[in-house]
Amino acid sequence: MADDFYGYDDADAEPKGHDNLFLWTIFILLLVGLAFACWMGSFWVFGHPEQPRAYAILKKLKKLDAPLRFEVTAAPPGEFLTAQKLFERYSRYSRLELENENGELLRNYIRNYRETKKLVTYVTGHFVILDSADLKPTDMFPSGVVTLAQAEGFPQVVVEHVFTAPEGNVPALRALLQTGNPLKLERTNDLSAVIHIERVPDGRMQFTVIPLLYGGYELPGKGRFSLEPPAILNMVPGLPVMKGPSLQEGLNKFAAYRRNHPLPSASPNTPEATPAKHEIARVDIVEPGAPTPEKGTLPLPEAGIPVTPIPIPGQPTPRRIASAAPTPMRMASLAPTPTPHPQLAMVQPAITPRPPEPQMYAATPLPTRGTPLPQYSPDGVKMERFITAQSDPTLSNNGATWRTYAPGQAPPAKEVSLDEVSALADHGQSGERLYLRGEFRVTASGTSRAVLRDATRPDDQSPRVVVEYPAGAVPPPEKERFVRDGGRPYLISDIRRGADGVVTIYVREIIKQ
């Protein structure tokens, strides 16, 4: 038995199977690498929705919302920059810095500014339209009109303003956005956000902007249209929309227009005559206090029968809002526009006129406008005019209108005093809606504007407040004192500090008289 035990031969045993540990190790490493790649890829997809492939994946997974419409009082906080400020900031960027900035700007817009604490860059200032073109499905925004505009007084900046609208509203947009028409983007009212920056080969800077309000607009007697947020974006063509040959074609078209329509030459002896132009005004669609829909087209109300305003003794007769043709074309805000129902014309209620001011007579009557001035002095020296008097532009608003509210019914906003608002002249406004309150004294009064000072301080120690009144409203007389509290505030539209250091606060009367 011992021989049998010691005589056991391993070679006679059955062969054992191989475990292939090397192959299993390679397979597990591949799975780990695949999991790591998926993990990193998910970070890239969710972190860069501005990339075409990532945008397509997120839309299929329903992880992205379409661009939404913002309310004026709930818009993302930002900073308002003029054309010169934009050029000074971004012209120093290198090519790589511009690429990173463009990615962040477009990424924040796609996410509806929900995942960023950075201030939104809004464009403000005066521009002139160079050219307009229809948006096509092959563009990033599939429907609407894109307008190329140049900053007045600073031609180094070109703005590409995108108006997204349904196809039925495109003809109305093209009819109103014509070459040579002025375009005004107001501070705190027209929230035109920058979503792309491009350096043009000739040294200019091109900024692509889009209005975050997507409101309705009307040109009295010409037409009306309404904007809507795009339901989907085509990320493949990228931005800007007008580039290369289309951009050069727009510049050449405006150059040809300017040759046929030269600017009036400024002469010290001849006052500049600027032809009157129509004005695009925002149409009130949403009732005060009602929520603004985040998607879709705002339904435009049907135009009613124009109503003749009631004349006010001692004041010029207001023009009909439905058929008036104001002077400069500007993009008014959705909030401060009037909401007359059911007609679009505003009727001025009868107001008791204030007593006439006592007349002052001079010893020698001055020549009237129709009386020619003498050509030669008594000594025979020829007299030439070296300066031309002009009316004060701060005391006339050309019949502007906007939404007014009953006392205590204005939209909620931050209220500031004269001391608090004066500090914003140096630090700049944050873009939020601000109301001005305080005790004021009228130092000058015109047909549609008034100049106020702090009633508790001397004039040289008080900021200058310029109040703009809507068409038909009667400004208070000079030397009148009154208090404006939270129930009857002024809407602040701009704050400026002059070369002499005096702060001027521009406000609007939004409370019904």
Secondary structure as GFF3:
##gff-version 3
##sequence-region A 1 513
A	DSSP	alpha_helix	2	6	.	.	.	ID=ss1
A	DSSP	three_ten_helix	10	12	.	.	.	ID=ss2
A	DSSP	alpha_helix	21	47	.	.	.	ID=ss3
A	DSSP	alpha_helix	52	60	.	.	.	ID=ss4
A	DSSP	three_ten_helix	72	74	.	.	.	ID=ss5
A	DSSP	beta_strand	78	81	.	.	.	ID=ss6
A	DSSP	alpha_helix	83	90	.	.	.	ID=ss7
A	DSSP	alpha_helix	95	110	.	.	.	ID=ss8
A	DSSP	beta_strand	120	123	.	.	.	ID=ss9
A	DSSP	beta_strand	125	134	.	.	.	ID=ss10
A	DSSP	beta_strand	144	151	.	.	.	ID=ss11
A	DSSP	beta_strand	157	164	.	.	.	ID=ss12
A	DSSP	three_ten_helix	167	169	.	.	.	ID=ss13
A	DSSP	alpha_helix	170	176	.	.	.	ID=ss14
A	DSSP	beta_strand	182	185	.	.	.	ID=ss15
A	DSSP	beta_strand	192	199	.	.	.	ID=ss16
A	DSSP	beta_strand	205	211	.	.	.	ID=ss17
A	DSSP	beta_strand	216	219	.	.	.	ID=ss18
A	DSSP	beta_strand	223	226	.	.	.	ID=ss19
A	DSSP	alpha_helix	245	260	.	.	.	ID=ss20
A	DSSP	beta_strand	281	283	.	.	.	ID=ss21
A	DSSP	three_ten_helix	393	395	.	.	.	ID=ss22
A	DSSP	beta_strand	414	416	.	.	.	ID=ss23
A	DSSP	alpha_helix	418	422	.	.	.	ID=ss24
A	DSSP	alpha_helix	424	427	.	.	.	ID=ss25
A	DSSP	beta_strand	434	436	.	.	.	ID=ss26
A	DSSP	beta_strand	438	445	.	.	.	ID=ss27
A	DSSP	beta_strand	449	454	.	.	.	ID=ss28
A	DSSP	three_ten_helix	459	461	.	.	.	ID=ss29
A	DSSP	beta_strand	464	468	.	.	.	ID=ss30
A	DSSP	beta_strand	481	484	.	.	.	ID=ss31
A	DSSP	beta_strand	490	497	.	.	.	ID=ss32
A	DSSP	beta_strand	503	509	.	.	.	ID=ss33
###
